[in-house]
């Protein structure tokens, strides 16, 4: 079934047929970026928006808002608006607090590697043979 664009209402959602195979999207005509992902057995509210930095698209973010069975449409739209606001501010809405600010990260590859070695490899007690490039100065 091809993707559709309609005004999402509780009644319209109830009338949507399940997907024959795979999934299809039903985009909301009123709230840009908000859509319903319909599968064979499940229907999920979703949000999709572009993360931008300095006017340029950095990435596209898709976030699950909730299941149709568990979440009324009004609450789903309220949550979707909050998620879209976070994305417009340059933050991933479901990222841990210390990782929310994407645009403020000035970590070099060397610093990231050192954090990985200290935070993972050494913590796990890996042998020096498992720590490649140790002591190599570029």
C-alpha positions, 0 to 999 in steps of 0.5 A, a space after each residue: 500500500 502506498 504512503 498516504 497523507 490524511 488528517 489523523 483522527 481517532 476514527 480515521 486511524 480505526 478505519 485504516 487497514 493493516 498492511 498486507 506485507 511490510 509497513 506503510 506510513 500515514 502522514 498527518 496533514 495538520 502536523 508536519 513530521 508526525 505520522 502513523 506507521 501501520 504494520 500487520 499487527 501494530 500501529 505506532 505514532 512516529 516523528 521524523 524531522 531533519 536535524 540542522 546545524 548552521 542551516 545545513 541538514 546534519 541528519 534525519 531523526 525518526 523517533 517512536 512516540 508510542 503505540 496506538 493502543 497505549 496512547 490516545 491521539 491527543 497525547 501523541 500529538 502533544 508529545 510529537 510537538 515536544 519532540 519536534 521542538 527538541 529536534 529544531 533546537 539541535 537535540 535528539 529528543 530521546 538521547 541521554 541528558 549528557 548527549 543531548 547537545 549535538 552541536 556543542 561537541 568538539 571532541 577529536 577522534 584522538 579524544 574519543 579513542 582515549 575515552 573508549 580505551 579507558 572507559 571500555 577496554 581497560 574497564 573490561 580488563 582487556 590485554 594490551 594486545 587488544 588495545 591497538 595503536 597503543 602508544 602510537 604517535 601520529 
